[in-house]
Amino acid sequence: MARIALVTGGIGGIGTSICTRLAQDGCRVVANHHPSEVDAADEWKKARAEEGYDIATFSADVSSFEDSTRMVKEITEQFGPVEVLINCAGITRDKTFRKMEAAQWQAVINVNLNSVFNVTRQVWEGMLERGFGRIINISSVNGQRGQFGQANYAAAKAGMHGVTMTLAQEGASKGVTVNTVSPGYVETAMTLAMDDDIRNGIISGIPMRRMAQPSDVSSAIAFLVSDQAAYITGANLPVNGGLFMH
């Protein structure tokens, strides 16, 4: 029977690649999106269907514990218990710290970090009881090294791995693995829209001299989800082309 995989932020650039890869690997994939993205999610679902993927979409504001509870309850009723969770939802509100407003700090912490608690809390107990689970938190190279103008984002992404390491310890004896994947710069619509000089400047600082393809990230996730990775837990896997080595 296919494992139910929930991907938060599933209709974004990286999220799309994760959803399609997990579907290829035999999971029954559910893509979460923000309630403001209903029309975009419908178009996204149609586009995936044209590619041959039957991926369900569910609306929820994952920065809300109550909305996350509702979403996971509905997914469980419709498809069964979530056995694979990819926490991929994220936003940026970049400002230097001296100009950063409280609302910008709180928005990023709520969506990028609090969502990890809000959604994982809904599936954690069931995974422990069933003796199987895979949780992957999508962090960032900037959560490892910091980034000018991203105190909020770097704090949230670093915090995600703190959650990973703790849950890895709590789930290890129960067959539940929890890992972090920290991508560097990924070629998505957002990075392709950058000014050429800025993008080329970023690429020149990456030892591999290219940005990651979304498939580079989803392939790493697919491995950590697989049975072959059953003895890997609490790890932070960098997918950054050598941009940061730790």
WOQUIJO-V137204 format. One record per helix or strand. SS is the DSSP state (@ for helix, = for strand). FROM is the first residue (numbers start at 1). TO is the last residue. If there is no record, write none. Layout:
[[SS;FROM;TO] [SS;FROM;TO]]
This chain:
[[=;4;7] [@;13;24] [=;28;33] [@;35;50] [=;56;59] [@;65;79] [=;82;87] [@;102;130] [=;133;138] [@;141;145] [@;151;174] [=;176;183] [=;186;186] [@;189;192] [@;196;204] [=;212;212] [@;214;225] [@;227;229] [=;236;239]]
